[in-house]
Amino acid sequence: MEQYIYEDEYRGQKRKLLILSGEDGSGYRVFLQAKFIGLICPEVNKDIVIWRTDYDILKPIVRKIGEWIEKSN
């Protein structure tokens, strides 16, 4: 299991998101202040990785988080 801390700003407030990879490779769970706020998953489409989520709170930043995870590896 991999663990990441993603920092950004939301409505003028800095926040830190804890991101944990799933053990079965099913995606990454995202937490804010110890509360689960969603799941993000990479989808490989030919040579491009597209990051997706079904959670509205993460939709505006899912691509940024995904690209940040890719660069961190």
mmJSON file of the N, C-alpha and C atoms, coordinates in Angstrom:
{"data_MODEL":{"atom_site":{
"group_PDB":["ATOM","ATOM","ATOM","ATOM","ATOM","ATOM","ATOM","ATOM","ATOM","ATOM","ATOM","ATOM","ATOM","ATOM","ATOM","ATOM","ATOM","ATOM","ATOM","ATOM","ATOM","ATOM","ATOM","ATOM","ATOM","ATOM","ATOM","ATOM","ATOM","ATOM","ATOM","ATOM","ATOM","ATOM","ATOM","ATOM","ATOM","ATOM","ATOM","ATOM","ATOM","ATOM","ATOM","ATOM","ATOM","ATOM","ATOM","ATOM","ATOM","ATOM","ATOM","ATOM","ATOM","ATOM","ATOM","ATOM","ATOM","ATOM","ATOM","ATOM","ATOM","ATOM","ATOM","ATOM","ATOM","ATOM","ATOM","ATOM","ATOM","ATOM","ATOM","ATOM","ATOM","ATOM","ATOM","ATOM","ATOM","ATOM","ATOM","ATOM","ATOM","ATOM","ATOM","ATOM","ATOM","ATOM","ATOM","ATOM","ATOM","ATOM","ATOM","ATOM","ATOM","ATOM","ATOM","ATOM","ATOM","ATOM","ATOM","ATOM","ATOM","ATOM","ATOM","ATOM","ATOM","ATOM","ATOM","ATOM","ATOM","ATOM","ATOM","ATOM","ATOM","ATOM","ATOM","ATOM","ATOM","ATOM","ATOM","ATOM","ATOM","ATOM","ATOM","ATOM","ATOM","ATOM","ATOM","ATOM","ATOM","ATOM","ATOM","ATOM","ATOM","ATOM","ATOM","ATOM","ATOM","ATOM","ATOM","ATOM","ATOM","ATOM","ATOM","ATOM","ATOM","ATOM","ATOM","ATOM","ATOM","ATOM","ATOM","ATOM","ATOM","ATOM","ATOM","ATOM","ATOM","ATOM","ATOM","ATOM","ATOM","ATOM","ATOM","ATOM","ATOM","ATOM","ATOM","ATOM","ATOM","ATOM","ATOM","ATOM","ATOM","ATOM","ATOM","ATOM","ATOM","ATOM","ATOM","ATOM","ATOM","ATOM","ATOM","ATOM","ATOM","ATOM","ATOM","ATOM","ATOM","ATOM","ATOM","ATOM","ATOM","ATOM","ATOM","ATOM","ATOM","ATOM","ATOM","ATOM","ATOM","ATOM","ATOM","ATOM","ATOM","ATOM","ATOM","ATOM","ATOM","ATOM","ATOM","ATOM","ATOM","ATOM","ATOM","ATOM","ATOM","ATOM","ATOM"],
"id":[1,2,3,4,5,6,7,8,9,10,11,12,13,14,15,16,17,18,19,20,21,22,23,24,25,26,27,28,29,30,31,32,33,34,35,36,37,38,39,40,41,42,43,44,45,46,47,48,49,50,51,52,53,54,55,56,57,58,59,60,61,62,63,64,65,66,67,68,69,70,71,72,73,74,75,76,77,78,79,80,81,82,83,84,85,86,87,88,89,90,91,92,93,94,95,96,97,98,99,100,101,102,103,104,105,106,107,108,109,110,111,112,113,114,115,116,117,118,119,120,121,122,123,124,125,126,127,128,129,130,131,132,133,134,135,136,137,138,139,140,141,142,143,144,145,146,147,148,149,150,151,152,153,154,155,156,157,158,159,160,161,162,163,164,165,166,167,168,169,170,171,172,173,174,175,176,177,178,179,180,181,182,183,184,185,186,187,188,189,190,191,192,193,194,195,196,197,198,199,200,201,202,203,204,205,206,207,208,209,210,211,212,213,214,215,216,217,218,219],
"type_symbol":["N","C","C","N","C","C","N","C","C","N","C","C","N","C","C","N","C","C","N","C","C","N","C","C","N","C","C","N","C","C","N","C","C","N","C","C","N","C","C","N","C","C","N","C","C","N","C","C","N","C","C","N","C","C","N","C","C","N","C","C","N","C","C","N","C","C","N","C","C","N","C","C","N","C","C","N","C","C","N","C","C","N","C","C","N","C","C","N","C","C","N","C","C","N","C","C","N","C","C","N","C","C","N","C","C","N","C","C","N","C","C","N","C","C","N","C","C","N","C","C","N","C","C","N","C","C","N","C","C","N","C","C","N","C","C","N","C","C","N","C","C","N","C","C","N","C","C","N","C","C","N","C","C","N","C","C","N","C","C","N","C","C","N","C","C","N","C","C","N","C","C","N","C","C","N","C","C","N","C","C","N","C","C","N","C","C","N","C","C","N","C","C","N","C","C","N","C","C","N","C","C","N","C","C","N","C","C","N","C","C","N","C","C","N","C","C","N","C","C"],
"label_atom_id":["N","CA","C","N","CA","C","N","CA","C","N","CA","C","N","CA","C","N","CA","C","N","CA","C","N","CA","C","N","CA","C","N","CA","C","N","CA","C","N","CA","C","N","CA","C","N","CA","C","N","CA","C","N","CA","C","N","CA","C","N","CA","C","N","CA","C","N","CA","C","N","CA","C","N","CA","C","N","CA","C","N","CA","C","N","CA","C","N","CA","C","N","CA","C","N","CA","C","N","CA","C","N","CA","C","N","CA","C","N","CA","C","N","CA","C","N","CA","C","N","CA","C","N","CA","C","N","CA","C","N","CA","C","N","CA","C","N","CA","C","N","CA","C","N","CA","C","N","CA","C","N","CA","C","N","CA","C","N","CA","C","N","CA","C","N","CA","C","N","CA","C","N","CA","C","N","CA","C","N","CA","C","N","CA","C","N","CA","C","N","CA","C","N","CA","C","N","CA","C","N","CA","C","N","CA","C","N","CA","C","N","CA","C","N","CA","C","N","CA","C","N","CA","C","N","CA","C","N","CA","C","N","CA","C","N","CA","C","N","CA","C","N","CA","C","N","CA","C","N","CA","C","N","CA","C"],
"label_alt_id":[null,null,null,null,null,null,null,null,null,null,null,null,null,null,null,null,null,null,null,null,null,null,null,null,null,null,null,null,null,null,null,null,null,null,null,null,null,null,null,null,null,null,null,null,null,null,null,null,null,null,null,null,null,null,null,null,null,null,null,null,null,null,null,null,null,null,null,null,null,null,null,null,null,null,null,null,null,null,null,null,null,null,null,null,null,null,null,null,null,null,null,null,null,null,null,null,null,null,null,null,null,null,null,null,null,null,null,null,null,null,null,null,null,null,null,null,null,null,null,null,null,null,null,null,null,null,null,null,null,null,null,null,null,null,null,null,null,null,null,null,null,null,null,null,null,null,null,null,null,null,null,null,null,null,null,null,null,null,null,null,null,null,null,null,null,null,null,null,null,null,null,null,null,null,null,null,null,null,null,null,null,null,null,null,null,null,null,null,null,null,null,null,null,null,null,null,null,null,null,null,null,null,null,null,null,null,null,null,null,null,null,null,null,null,null,null,null,null,null],
"label_comp_id":["MET","MET","MET","GLU","GLU","GLU","GLN","GLN","GLN","TYR","TYR","TYR","ILE","ILE","ILE","TYR","TYR","TYR","GLU","GLU","GLU","ASP","ASP","ASP","GLU","GLU","GLU","TYR","TYR","TYR","ARG","ARG","ARG","GLY","GLY","GLY","GLN","GLN","GLN","LYS","LYS","LYS","ARG","ARG","ARG","LYS","LYS","LYS","LEU","LEU","LEU","LEU","LEU","LEU","ILE","ILE","ILE","LEU","LEU","LEU","SER","SER","SER","GLY","GLY","GLY","GLU","GLU","GLU","ASP","ASP","ASP","GLY","GLY","GLY","SER","SER","SER","GLY","GLY","GLY","TYR","TYR","TYR","ARG","ARG","ARG","VAL","VAL","VAL","PHE","PHE","PHE","LEU","LEU","LEU","GLN","GLN","GLN","ALA","ALA","ALA","LYS","LYS","LYS","PHE","PHE","PHE","ILE","ILE","ILE","GLY","GLY","GLY","LEU","LEU","LEU","ILE","ILE","ILE","CYS","CYS","CYS","PRO","PRO","PRO","GLU","GLU","GLU","VAL","VAL","VAL","ASN","ASN","ASN","LYS","LYS","LYS","ASP","ASP","ASP","ILE","ILE","ILE","VAL","VAL","VAL","ILE","ILE","ILE","TRP","TRP","TRP","ARG","ARG","ARG","THR","THR","THR","ASP","ASP","ASP","TYR","TYR","TYR","ASP","ASP","ASP","ILE","ILE","ILE","LEU","LEU","LEU","LYS","LYS","LYS","PRO","PRO","PRO","ILE","ILE","ILE","VAL","VAL","VAL","ARG","ARG","ARG","LYS","LYS","LYS","ILE","ILE","ILE","GLY","GLY","GLY","GLU","GLU","GLU","TRP","TRP","TRP","ILE","ILE","ILE","GLU","GLU","GLU","LYS","LYS","LYS","SER","SER","SER","ASN","ASN","ASN"],
"label_asym_id":["A","A","A","A","A","A","A","A","A","A","A","A","A","A","A","A","A","A","A","A","A","A","A","A","A","A","A","A","A","A","A","A","A","A","A","A","A","A","A","A","A","A","A","A","A","A","A","A","A","A","A","A","A","A","A","A","A","A","A","A","A","A","A","A","A","A","A","A","A","A","A","A","A","A","A","A","A","A","A","A","A","A","A","A","A","A","A","A","A","A","A","A","A","A","A","A","A","A","A","A","A","A","A","A","A","A","A","A","A","A","A","A","A","A","A","A","A","A","A","A","A","A","A","A","A","A","A","A","A","A","A","A","A","A","A","A","A","A","A","A","A","A","A","A","A","A","A","A","A","A","A","A","A","A","A","A","A","A","A","A","A","A","A","A","A","A","A","A","A","A","A","A","A","A","A","A","A","A","A","A","A","A","A","A","A","A","A","A","A","A","A","A","A","A","A","A","A","A","A","A","A","A","A","A","A","A","A","A","A","A","A","A","A","A","A","A","A","A","A"],
"label_entity_id":["1","1","1","1","1","1","1","1","1","1","1","1","1","1","1","1","1","1","1","1","1","1","1","1","1","1","1","1","1","1","1","1","1","1","1","1","1","1","1","1","1","1","1","1","1","1","1","1","1","1","1","1","1","1","1","1","1","1","1","1","1","1","1","1","1","1","1","1","1","1","1","1","1","1","1","1","1","1","1","1","1","1","1","1","1","1","1","1","1","1","1","1","1","1","1","1","1","1","1","1","1","1","1","1","1","1","1","1","1","1","1","1","1","1","1","1","1","1","1","1","1","1","1","1","1","1","1","1","1","1","1","1","1","1","1","1","1","1","1","1","1","1","1","1","1","1","1","1","1","1","1","1","1","1","1","1","1","1","1","1","1","1","1","1","1","1","1","1","1","1","1","1","1","1","1","1","1","1","1","1","1","1","1","1","1","1","1","1","1","1","1","1","1","1","1","1","1","1","1","1","1","1","1","1","1","1","1","1","1","1","1","1","1","1","1","1","1","1","1"],
"label_seq_id":[1,1,1,2,2,2,3,3,3,4,4,4,5,5,5,6,6,6,7,7,7,8,8,8,9,9,9,10,10,10,11,11,11,12,12,12,13,13,13,14,14,14,15,15,15,16,16,16,17,17,17,18,18,18,19,19,19,20,20,20,21,21,21,22,22,22,23,23,23,24,24,24,25,25,25,26,26,26,27,27,27,28,28,28,29,29,29,30,30,30,31,31,31,32,32,32,33,33,33,34,34,34,35,35,35,36,36,36,37,37,37,38,38,38,39,39,39,40,40,40,41,41,41,42,42,42,43,43,43,44,44,44,45,45,45,46,46,46,47,47,47,48,48,48,49,49,49,50,50,50,51,51,51,52,52,52,53,53,53,54,54,54,55,55,55,56,56,56,57,57,57,58,58,58,59,59,59,60,60,60,61,61,61,62,62,62,63,63,63,64,64,64,65,65,65,66,66,66,67,67,67,68,68,68,69,69,69,70,70,70,71,71,71,72,72,72,73,73,73],
"pdbx_PDB_ins_code":[null,null,null,null,null,null,null,null,null,null,null,null,null,null,null,null,null,null,null,null,null,null,null,null,null,null,null,null,null,null,null,null,null,null,null,null,null,null,null,null,null,null,null,null,null,null,null,null,null,null,null,null,null,null,null,null,null,null,null,null,null,null,null,null,null,null,null,null,null,null,null,null,null,null,null,null,null,null,null,null,null,null,null,null,null,null,null,null,null,null,null,null,null,null,null,null,null,null,null,null,null,null,null,null,null,null,null,null,null,null,null,null,null,null,null,null,null,null,null,null,null,null,null,null,null,null,null,null,null,null,null,null,null,null,null,null,null,null,null,null,null,null,null,null,null,null,null,null,null,null,null,null,null,null,null,null,null,null,null,null,null,null,null,null,null,null,null,null,null,null,null,null,null,null,null,null,null,null,null,null,null,null,null,null,null,null,null,null,null,null,null,null,null,null,null,null,null,null,null,null,null,null,null,null,null,null,null,null,null,null,null,null,null,null,null,null,null,null,null],
"Cartn_x":[0.848,0.0,0.895,0.58,1.315,0.489,1.181,0.514,1.079,0.189,0.581,-0.144,0.477,-0.169,-0.211,-1.409,-1.6,-2.082,-1.394,-1.759,-2.308,-3.424,-3.978,-4.745,-5.409,-6.179,-7.62,-8.561,-9.98,-10.708,-11.35,-12.07,-11.195,-9.954,-9.039,-8.385,-8.7,-8.133,-7.203,-6.021,-5.118,-5.636,-5.479,-5.904,-4.918,-4.862,-4.015,-4.914,-4.787,-5.553,-4.635,-5.079,-4.352,-4.869,-3.961,-4.331,-3.662,-4.471,-3.965,-4.297,-3.306,-3.561,-4.214,-5.083,-5.72,-4.751,-4.89,-3.98,-4.199,-5.404,-5.712,-5.598,-5.064,-4.904,-6.203,-7.217,-8.54,-8.66,-7.677,-7.738,-7.123,-7.39,-6.831,-7.96,-7.913,-8.91,-8.392,-9.294,-8.917,-9.622,-8.834,-9.351,-9.02,-9.935,-9.718,-10.046,-9.077,-9.244,-9.831,-9.244,-9.605,-10.981,-11.625,-12.922,-12.731,-13.296,-13.248,-14.091,-13.484,-14.253,-14.387,-13.708,-13.899,-12.807,-13.003,-12.102,-11.753,-10.477,-10.069,-9.412,-9.632,-9.121,-8.491,-7.324,-6.739,-7.33,-7.616,-8.066,-7.085,-6.494,-5.52,-6.265,-6.127,-6.765,-5.65,-5.262,-4.101,-2.868,-2.242,-1.04,-1.334,-2.598,-2.98,-3.664,-3.306,-3.977,-5.004,-6.253,-7.334,-7.763,-7.811,-8.198,-9.676,-10.4,-11.851,-12.282,-13.444,-14.075,-15.575,-16.321,-17.775,-18.184,-17.222,-17.497,-17.397,-18.508,-18.568,-17.515,-17.22,-16.256,-14.858,-14.551,-13.222,-13.157,-14.293,-14.288,-13.47,-13.518,-12.724,-11.209,-10.753,-9.305,-8.775,-9.602,-9.163,-7.969,-7.972,-6.855,-5.571,-5.656,-4.471,-3.878,-4.742,-4.259,-3.617,-4.278,-3.753,-2.4,-2.265,-0.982,0.087,-0.291,0.657,1.128,0.211,0.581,1.546,1.253,2.129,3.539,3.661,4.977,5.695,4.936,5.533,6.143,5.696,6.203,7.473],
"Cartn_y":[-1.172,0.0,1.236,2.152,3.406,4.512,5.505,6.615,7.93,8.88,10.19,11.267,12.433,13.615,14.66,14.983,15.978,17.268,18.361,19.655,20.563,21.228,22.217,23.263,24.132,25.19,25.094,25.16,25.072,26.198,27.063,28.215,29.058,29.263,30.098,29.422,28.164,27.429,26.329,26.255,25.162,23.879,22.776,21.481,20.411,19.357,18.216,17.001,16.331,15.122,13.917,12.942,11.686,10.755,10.2,9.318,7.974,6.924,5.57,4.693,3.954,3.043,1.778,1.205,-0.054,-1.207,-2.216,-3.359,-4.181,-4.147,-4.936,-4.118,-2.9,-2.049,-1.468,-1.408,-0.949,0.565,1.283,2.737,3.312,4.581,5.3,5.897,5.653,6.229,7.571,8.555,9.92,10.305,10.853,11.239,12.701,13.385,14.75,14.769,15.129,15.149,13.826,12.736,11.371,10.923,11.691,11.293,10.89,9.74,9.274,10.207,10.764,11.661,11.132,10.032,9.49,8.55,8.045,7.084,7.599,7.545,7.898,6.678,6.504,5.327,5.729,5.17,5.411,4.441,4.947,4.102,4.304,3.211,3.308,3.192,4.23,4.275,4.434,3.344,3.297,3.689,4.809,5.239,6.328,6.688,7.79,7.247,7.811,7.456,8.538,8.123,9.043,8.737,9.764,9.599,9.898,9.008,9.147,8.975,9.563,9.401,9.554,8.949,9.116,10.095,10.615,11.493,12.955,13.675,15.065,15.954,15.731,16.579,16.472,15.343,15.146,15.435,15.542,15.717,16.914,18.068,19.205,19.0,18.111,17.971,16.576,15.669,14.284,14.196,14.968,14.914,15.434,16.523,17.081,16.075,15.442,14.454,13.277,12.779,11.639,11.92,13.067,13.427,13.603,14.142,14.306,12.935,11.976,10.616,10.005,10.162,9.617,10.191,11.487,12.128,11.693,11.353,10.943,9.554,8.751,7.368,7.301],
"Cartn_z":[0.0,0.0,0.0,-0.902,-0.981,-0.348,0.163,0.853,0.326,0.066,-0.433,0.361,0.453,1.028,-0.089,-0.537,-1.598,-0.956,-1.243,-0.662,-1.748,-1.443,-2.356,-1.565,-2.278,-1.636,-2.119,-1.191,-1.509,-0.797,-1.579,-1.04,-0.106,-0.529,0.233,1.424,1.666,2.803,2.296,2.895,2.545,3.169,2.433,2.959,2.513,3.294,2.982,2.825,1.698,1.436,1.592,2.343,2.481,1.397,0.615,-0.485,-0.255,-0.206,0.019,-1.175,-1.652,-2.763,-2.231,-3.041,-2.67,-2.833,-2.01,-2.083,-3.342,-3.879,-5.07,-6.355,-6.253,-7.42,-7.944,-7.091,-7.52,-7.585,-7.126,-7.152,-5.896,-5.685,-4.549,-3.723,-2.426,-1.517,-1.029,-0.976,-0.612,0.683,1.624,2.934,3.203,3.879,4.344,5.821,6.646,8.102,8.612,8.171,8.576,8.097,7.215,6.655,5.201,4.836,3.453,2.59,1.547,0.675,-0.742,-1.065,-2.399,-2.844,-4.05,-4.663,-6.052,-6.404,-7.762,-8.391,-9.698,-10.395,-11.723,-12.029,-13.347,-14.362,-15.552,-16.655,-17.798,-18.264,-19.346,-20.67,-21.501,-22.808,-23.836,-24.454,-25.349,-24.545,-24.867,-24.144,-23.124,-22.97,-22.088,-20.837,-19.694,-18.442,-18.137,-17.965,-17.631,-16.206,-15.374,-13.977,-13.826,-13.161,-13.02,-11.565,-11.268,-9.962,-10.123,-9.24,-9.205,-8.114,-7.386,-6.251,-6.689,-6.585,-7.052,-6.407,-5.142,-4.437,-5.048,-5.68,-6.261,-7.761,-8.426,-9.882,-10.361,-9.676,-10.168,-10.074,-9.209,-9.002,-9.293,-9.79,-9.972,-10.927,-11.999,-12.943,-12.304,-11.542,-10.871,-9.894,-9.098,-8.128,-8.855,-9.885,-10.635,-11.257,-11.896,-12.5,-11.435,-10.282,-9.184,-8.682,-8.574,-8.154,-9.169,-10.454,-11.498,-11.385,-11.145,-11.022,-9.749,-8.719,-7.443,-7.514,-8.464,-8.574,-9.358],
"occupancy":[1.0,1.0,1.0,1.0,1.0,1.0,1.0,1.0,1.0,1.0,1.0,1.0,1.0,1.0,1.0,1.0,1.0,1.0,1.0,1.0,1.0,1.0,1.0,1.0,1.0,1.0,1.0,1.0,1.0,1.0,1.0,1.0,1.0,1.0,1.0,1.0,1.0,1.0,1.0,1.0,1.0,1.0,1.0,1.0,1.0,1.0,1.0,1.0,1.0,1.0,1.0,1.0,1.0,1.0,1.0,1.0,1.0,1.0,1.0,1.0,1.0,1.0,1.0,1.0,1.0,1.0,1.0,1.0,1.0,1.0,1.0,1.0,1.0,1.0,1.0,1.0,1.0,1.0,1.0,1.0,1.0,1.0,1.0,1.0,1.0,1.0,1.0,1.0,1.0,1.0,1.0,1.0,1.0,1.0,1.0,1.0,1.0,1.0,1.0,1.0,1.0,1.0,1.0,1.0,1.0,1.0,1.0,1.0,1.0,1.0,1.0,1.0,1.0,1.0,1.0,1.0,1.0,1.0,1.0,1.0,1.0,1.0,1.0,1.0,1.0,1.0,1.0,1.0,1.0,1.0,1.0,1.0,1.0,1.0,1.0,1.0,1.0,1.0,1.0,1.0,1.0,1.0,1.0,1.0,1.0,1.0,1.0,1.0,1.0,1.0,1.0,1.0,1.0,1.0,1.0,1.0,1.0,1.0,1.0,1.0,1.0,1.0,1.0,1.0,1.0,1.0,1.0,1.0,1.0,1.0,1.0,1.0,1.0,1.0,1.0,1.0,1.0,1.0,1.0,1.0,1.0,1.0,1.0,1.0,1.0,1.0,1.0,1.0,1.0,1.0,1.0,1.0,1.0,1.0,1.0,1.0,1.0,1.0,1.0,1.0,1.0,1.0,1.0,1.0,1.0,1.0,1.0,1.0,1.0,1.0,1.0,1.0,1.0,1.0,1.0,1.0,1.0,1.0,1.0],
"B_iso_or_equiv":[0.0,0.0,0.0,0.0,0.0,0.0,0.0,0.0,0.0,0.0,0.0,0.0,0.0,0.0,0.0,0.0,0.0,0.0,0.0,0.0,0.0,0.0,0.0,0.0,0.0,0.0,0.0,0.0,0.0,0.0,0.0,0.0,0.0,0.0,0.0,0.0,0.0,0.0,0.0,0.0,0.0,0.0,0.0,0.0,0.0,0.0,0.0,0.0,0.0,0.0,0.0,0.0,0.0,0.0,0.0,0.0,0.0,0.0,0.0,0.0,0.0,0.0,0.0,0.0,0.0,0.0,0.0,0.0,0.0,0.0,0.0,0.0,0.0,0.0,0.0,0.0,0.0,0.0,0.0,0.0,0.0,0.0,0.0,0.0,0.0,0.0,0.0,0.0,0.0,0.0,0.0,0.0,0.0,0.0,0.0,0.0,0.0,0.0,0.0,0.0,0.0,0.0,0.0,0.0,0.0,0.0,0.0,0.0,0.0,0.0,0.0,0.0,0.0,0.0,0.0,0.0,0.0,0.0,0.0,0.0,0.0,0.0,0.0,0.0,0.0,0.0,0.0,0.0,0.0,0.0,0.0,0.0,0.0,0.0,0.0,0.0,0.0,0.0,0.0,0.0,0.0,0.0,0.0,0.0,0.0,0.0,0.0,0.0,0.0,0.0,0.0,0.0,0.0,0.0,0.0,0.0,0.0,0.0,0.0,0.0,0.0,0.0,0.0,0.0,0.0,0.0,0.0,0.0,0.0,0.0,0.0,0.0,0.0,0.0,0.0,0.0,0.0,0.0,0.0,0.0,0.0,0.0,0.0,0.0,0.0,0.0,0.0,0.0,0.0,0.0,0.0,0.0,0.0,0.0,0.0,0.0,0.0,0.0,0.0,0.0,0.0,0.0,0.0,0.0,0.0,0.0,0.0,0.0,0.0,0.0,0.0,0.0,0.0,0.0,0.0,0.0,0.0,0.0,0.0],
"pdbx_formal_charge":[null,null,null,null,null,null,null,null,null,null,null,null,null,null,null,null,null,null,null,null,null,null,null,null,null,null,null,null,null,null,null,null,null,null,null,null,null,null,null,null,null,null,null,null,null,null,null,null,null,null,null,null,null,null,null,null,null,null,null,null,null,null,null,null,null,null,null,null,null,null,null,null,null,null,null,null,null,null,null,null,null,null,null,null,null,null,null,null,null,null,null,null,null,null,null,null,null,null,null,null,null,null,null,null,null,null,null,null,null,null,null,null,null,null,null,null,null,null,null,null,null,null,null,null,null,null,null,null,null,null,null,null,null,null,null,null,null,null,null,null,null,null,null,null,null,null,null,null,null,null,null,null,null,null,null,null,null,null,null,null,null,null,null,null,null,null,null,null,null,null,null,null,null,null,null,null,null,null,null,null,null,null,null,null,null,null,null,null,null,null,null,null,null,null,null,null,null,null,null,null,null,null,null,null,null,null,null,null,null,null,null,null,null,null,null,null,null,null,null],
"auth_seq_id":[1,1,1,2,2,2,3,3,3,4,4,4,5,5,5,6,6,6,7,7,7,8,8,8,9,9,9,10,10,10,11,11,11,12,12,12,13,13,13,14,14,14,15,15,15,16,16,16,17,17,17,18,18,18,19,19,19,20,20,20,21,21,21,22,22,22,23,23,23,24,24,24,25,25,25,26,26,26,27,27,27,28,28,28,29,29,29,30,30,30,31,31,31,32,32,32,33,33,33,34,34,34,35,35,35,36,36,36,37,37,37,38,38,38,39,39,39,40,40,40,41,41,41,42,42,42,43,43,43,44,44,44,45,45,45,46,46,46,47,47,47,48,48,48,49,49,49,50,50,50,51,51,51,52,52,52,53,53,53,54,54,54,55,55,55,56,56,56,57,57,57,58,58,58,59,59,59,60,60,60,61,61,61,62,62,62,63,63,63,64,64,64,65,65,65,66,66,66,67,67,67,68,68,68,69,69,69,70,70,70,71,71,71,72,72,72,73,73,73],
"auth_comp_id":["MET","MET","MET","GLU","GLU","GLU","GLN","GLN","GLN","TYR","TYR","TYR","ILE","ILE","ILE","TYR","TYR","TYR","GLU","GLU","GLU","ASP","ASP","ASP","GLU","GLU","GLU","TYR","TYR","TYR","ARG","ARG","ARG","GLY","GLY","GLY","GLN","GLN","GLN","LYS","LYS","LYS","ARG","ARG","ARG","LYS","LYS","LYS","LEU","LEU","LEU","LEU","LEU","LEU","ILE","ILE","ILE","LEU","LEU","LEU","SER","SER","SER","GLY","GLY","GLY","GLU","GLU","GLU","ASP","ASP","ASP","GLY","GLY","GLY","SER","SER","SER","GLY","GLY","GLY","TYR","TYR","TYR","ARG","ARG","ARG","VAL","VAL","VAL","PHE","PHE","PHE","LEU","LEU","LEU","GLN","GLN","GLN","ALA","ALA","ALA","LYS","LYS","LYS","PHE","PHE","PHE","ILE","ILE","ILE","GLY","GLY","GLY","LEU","LEU","LEU","ILE","ILE","ILE","CYS","CYS","CYS","PRO","PRO","PRO","GLU","GLU","GLU","VAL","VAL","VAL","ASN","ASN","ASN","LYS","LYS","LYS","ASP","ASP","ASP","ILE","ILE","ILE","VAL","VAL","VAL","ILE","ILE","ILE","TRP","TRP","TRP","ARG","ARG","ARG","THR","THR","THR","ASP","ASP","ASP","TYR","TYR","TYR","ASP","ASP","ASP","ILE","ILE","ILE","LEU","LEU","LEU","LYS","LYS","LYS","PRO","PRO","PRO","ILE","ILE","ILE","VAL","VAL","VAL","ARG","ARG","ARG","LYS","LYS","LYS","ILE","ILE","ILE","GLY","GLY","GLY","GLU","GLU","GLU","TRP","TRP","TRP","ILE","ILE","ILE","GLU","GLU","GLU","LYS","LYS","LYS","SER","SER","SER","ASN","ASN","ASN"],
"auth_asym_id":["A","A","A","A","A","A","A","A","A","A","A","A","A","A","A","A","A","A","A","A","A","A","A","A","A","A","A","A","A","A","A","A","A","A","A","A","A","A","A","A","A","A","A","A","A","A","A","A","A","A","A","A","A","A","A","A","A","A","A","A","A","A","A","A","A","A","A","A","A","A","A","A","A","A","A","A","A","A","A","A","A","A","A","A","A","A","A","A","A","A","A","A","A","A","A","A","A","A","A","A","A","A","A","A","A","A","A","A","A","A","A","A","A","A","A","A","A","A","A","A","A","A","A","A","A","A","A","A","A","A","A","A","A","A","A","A","A","A","A","A","A","A","A","A","A","A","A","A","A","A","A","A","A","A","A","A","A","A","A","A","A","A","A","A","A","A","A","A","A","A","A","A","A","A","A","A","A","A","A","A","A","A","A","A","A","A","A","A","A","A","A","A","A","A","A","A","A","A","A","A","A","A","A","A","A","A","A","A","A","A","A","A","A","A","A","A","A","A","A"],
"auth_atom_id":["N","CA","C","N","CA","C","N","CA","C","N","CA","C","N","CA","C","N","CA","C","N","CA","C","N","CA","C","N","CA","C","N","CA","C","N","CA","C","N","CA","C","N","CA","C","N","CA","C","N","CA","C","N","CA","C","N","CA","C","N","CA","C","N","CA","C","N","CA","C","N","CA","C","N","CA","C","N","CA","C","N","CA","C","N","CA","C","N","CA","C","N","CA","C","N","CA","C","N","CA","C","N","CA","C","N","CA","C","N","CA","C","N","CA","C","N","CA","C","N","CA","C","N","CA","C","N","CA","C","N","CA","C","N","CA","C","N","CA","C","N","CA","C","N","CA","C","N","CA","C","N","CA","C","N","CA","C","N","CA","C","N","CA","C","N","CA","C","N","CA","C","N","CA","C","N","CA","C","N","CA","C","N","CA","C","N","CA","C","N","CA","C","N","CA","C","N","CA","C","N","CA","C","N","CA","C","N","CA","C","N","CA","C","N","CA","C","N","CA","C","N","CA","C","N","CA","C","N","CA","C","N","CA","C","N","CA","C","N","CA","C","N","CA","C","N","CA","C","N","CA","C","N","CA","C"],
"pdbx_PDB_model_num":[1,1,1,1,1,1,1,1,1,1,1,1,1,1,1,1,1,1,1,1,1,1,1,1,1,1,1,1,1,1,1,1,1,1,1,1,1,1,1,1,1,1,1,1,1,1,1,1,1,1,1,1,1,1,1,1,1,1,1,1,1,1,1,1,1,1,1,1,1,1,1,1,1,1,1,1,1,1,1,1,1,1,1,1,1,1,1,1,1,1,1,1,1,1,1,1,1,1,1,1,1,1,1,1,1,1,1,1,1,1,1,1,1,1,1,1,1,1,1,1,1,1,1,1,1,1,1,1,1,1,1,1,1,1,1,1,1,1,1,1,1,1,1,1,1,1,1,1,1,1,1,1,1,1,1,1,1,1,1,1,1,1,1,1,1,1,1,1,1,1,1,1,1,1,1,1,1,1,1,1,1,1,1,1,1,1,1,1,1,1,1,1,1,1,1,1,1,1,1,1,1,1,1,1,1,1,1,1,1,1,1,1,1,1,1,1,1,1,1]
}}}
